[in-house]
Amino acid sequence: MKSITTAKAGLILRIVLGITMLSAVADRFGLWGAPGSAGVAWGNWENFVIYTHTLNPFASKPVAEILGGIATFFEILFSLLLFAGFRTRITAFGTACLMLIFAVSMAISVSIKAPFDYSVLTSAAAALLLSTIDRTCFAVDNKI
């Protein structure tokens, strides 16, 4: 019974973490609305690059754009892998590392409060928890 409950919780973690990351990606491409709209953090790629530069003040703007592209790539990749349940433990650990990088960057460059306001540490903790679950429901991992 415990393993079934854990497998279901793992499925929920996979889906919610994937949606969380894809929501942020959608925001930076303007899919949640234009810059300045209610609930929109960036609204376009240019504003996201400016924010990435804020988090990485040591980097030039072109380097910040590359860093933003790398972060976006991994957010999309990890989301898709989590949805599929493929290499879940490794993907979840990678997600946790990515979230912790975001959290540290935000705490250093913006404020210690910023990673809490955006629940980045909660996402990192959820991903770390997911990385400890052996099996989740409806996962490709179960077929391998």
N, C-alpha and C positions, 0 to 999 in steps of 0.2 A: 504494500500500500504506500509506504514512504517513497519508494522509487518512482511510482506512478505520479504522485504529487510533485515530486522534484522534477520529473520530466515535463509535467505541465507548466510548472513555474519557469523552467528553462525555456520553453516555447514562448511564454509571455515575455521574458527578458529579451530573447532574440528579436521578437517582433517590435517591441517598444524601443529597444536600442537602435534598430534599423530605421524605424520611423523618425526617431529623434535626429539622427544624423542626416537623413534625406530631407527632413524639414529645413535644417540649416542650409543644406545645399540649394534647395528650392528658393530660399530667401535670397541667397547671393545671386541667383539668376532672375530675380524679380517675379517669381511665380506666386509669391504671397502678396504681391502688390508693389506699388511704386515706393521709392524712398520717401520717408516721412509719413507713410500710411500707418494707421493703427496696427500695432503688433508686428511691424516690419523692422528688422534690425538694420539691414543694408539696402535691400531693394534692387541692387544691381551689382555687377562685378566690380566696377570702379570703387564703390564705397567699401566693398569687402576688402579690396586690395589696400585701401587706406587704413582700414582696421588691422589688417595683417601687418602692415608697416608699423602701426602703433604697438602691436605686440612684439615686434622684432625691430626695435629702433636701431640696432646695429647694422641692419641690412639696408641697402639702397632700395628705392622703389621698384626697379626691375627685379631685384632679388626677392623682394616681398611678394611680387606677383608670382614668381616661380614657387615660393613657399606656399602661397595660397592655392596654387594649382596642385601641388603635391598633397596638401591637406585635403583638398576637395576630392582628388583621385582616391585617396585612402578611405575617406568617408563613404564614397559611393561603393568602392570595392567591399569594404567591411559590411556595409548594409546589405548588399546582395548576397554575400556569403552567409551572413546571419539569417536572412530570410530563408535561404535554402537549407540551412543547417549543415553546411559543408565545412569541415575542419573547425567545428564550432569552438572548441577549447582554445585553439591557436588564434582564431579570429577574434574571440572575445578578449584574449590577452592583448592582442594588437590594438583592439578598440580601447581597452583600459589605458594602455601606454599613450595612445593618441590623445585621449581625454586628459590624462595627467600632464602631458606637454602643454595642452591648451590652458589648463588650470594654472600651472606654474607661470606661463607667459602672461596670463591675465593678472595674476597676483603681483608679479614684478612690475609690469608695464602700466597697468591701469589702477588696480587697487586690490587689496587682500579680499575685499568684499565681492569683487566681480565674479570669481568662479562660483561663489555661493548664489549670487543673483541669477545666474544662468544654469544652475544645477549641474555644472560640469563635473564636480566631485561626486555627485550622486550617480551620474552616468558612469564615471570611472569605477565606482564601487559596485554598481550593478554588473558591469562588464567583468570585473574581477570575480564576482560571485559566479557568474555564468561560466567563467573559465574553469571552475572547480566541479561543474556538473558533468557526470559521465555521459548521460544520454538525455536527449530532449525529444519531445513528441514531434512527429512529422519532419524528421531531419534526414537529409541525404546520408549523414554519418551512420544512421541505423542500417542502411543498405550495404555499406562498405564492409 
